[in-house]
Structure formats: structure tokens, C-alpha cells
């Protein structure tokens, strides 16, 4: 994270620019032609209150269930235009995913596949990774004896996989494929739910294509964490137009229960950099060539790592992570 800090900042700037490009200057809010008022995607209630307004988008809290979602929300026509944004996607793929993110993800994905393995009996389980990016998790799953395949809508990722990794992937939406009932032992959705306008429908489809006792494993964002309480609208994961909703551990448990799952493990991941961005900017690398600045930068890097490890230890134990990982079994 530390070495790629400036690239991440550039990525967030590009997302912010994308959000601002969708704003109507007359209102300061997202253009009315792109959005519509919606009911809570989790419970159907129309009662809500504004939680935060960010870059012209309004995140509301459902008064009935506490779900946080963007309202008004993109229409189904607008959402395709918004997501087919080559500039941001290509930047993330070339400048972050391949050189940095995959390196950091590898040990984490190894841990996750180890956890999944504990809950499946089939020696060669069939696994579907929804939103498989450039296929790193699929490669790891395959190496661990899983019969793994993926879905990914981004064409750059699909091309990369075709040229570099011997994996089975399709450029389709899960709901558009219509897999037969009980096709898979495992379905994974890493960093997917927060991008979906209707996560319950997607989990319902996951439940249908999983075998009895099958495992769904996912990561998503948690607005009941300490960083959100401290930062409010500045919390990084209120990230329009990409993040359309946010969960809590309790909401995830109840939504999964409704879709026919029982949670078997839930883990928190506290993100120190989210807080450091706002409150400790002096720790952040500046990329200077001045020798004094370089020495300071080395001290800062050590401090940053110490703060990261300490805070992660504390807030993971306190169950207050920005990100949660959930493993659930189909009943
Ligand atoms: Zn609700």
C-alpha cells in the first residue's frame, strides 16, 4: 500500500472526476436524467434519512433496516454508461492491479481458499468467482484442486486472462447465464456487493446455483466501523459512482439468512490508510528527491507500518473493520 500510495490517490481522483462529470451544475447533484428514486433494496421500505452527500450523490440510511444505499439511484440504462468507463478501469488495471494489488492479494487469497477448503467435502469442488478481475484468485483456487471458473465484465481483464492465465472465464452477468440449479460447491464475490444496485437478487441467484451445504464467500464494506464514525462523508468507501451501497455485519447476516444461508465465519479488516489520508497526511509519501525529505520519508514509512499493524490488531479484535469477509453455508 505504502509504495503504491500516489497511484491510489490518482485512482481516487479519477473516480471523483467521474462522479463530478455526472453532476448537473444547476443543482450540484447527479443529473436527474440518470437516476430515479428507489425503495430500500434490502427491505423494500421507502422511509429513509440522508446519511451523507458526496460529490453530488446522496447516501441514505433506511429507517426500517439500516441499510445504506445511494438514493436516487442510477436507472438501469444509465448504469451501463457509468460502469463502462475505460479511463478509470484501465488506470486501475495497468497501474495498480498488476504491479501492486495482486502482490498484496496473493497471501490473503491463499488464506481465504484455506478457509473455504475447511467447509467443503468434495475433493475437487466446483468454484465460481463472480467479478474475477484478472483471475488471480481463480489461479490460486485451481492450484489448490478447485475446478474454478469466473465471470468478469471488464474486457481488459478478459483479454489479459486469455493471453496469460489458462482459466475459464465469461464476460457475462451472473443473472444472464442461467446456470442449472446446484451447479457449484463454492461461489465467491470479492469486493462485489457494494457495486450492485440489487445485492439481494444476486445472492438469491448464488443460492440457487449452489449445491446444498455449498459455500458463499464474500468481502464488502462496513459502514458501522470506527473510521466511518470518525470520518463521515470523508470515509473513503462512500465512493460514488462506484459504490452504490454499504453493509454492516448484522445486515449481512440477515440478508444471507433470507437467501438461505448461515454465516459460519465473519472477519474484520481495519484500513489504517483510510484514517491516515485525512488525519495524518504528514506520514504519506511525497515522492521528493530532496535527501532530507528522503530520510524523513524512511522514518515515516516505519511509523506508518507500526501504526498500521497496531491499529489493525486493535480494531480487528474490536470488530470494527472497514471491510468484512464473510463465509456462509447454504442451509
Ligand atoms: Zn431497508
Boltz pocket constraint, residues with backbone or C-beta under 6 A from the ligand:
constraints:
  - pocket:
      binder: B
      contacts: [[A, 40], [A, 41], [A, 42], [A, 43], [A, 44], [A, 45], [A, 62], [A, 63], [A, 64], [A, 65], [A, 66], [A, 67]]
      max_distance: 6.0
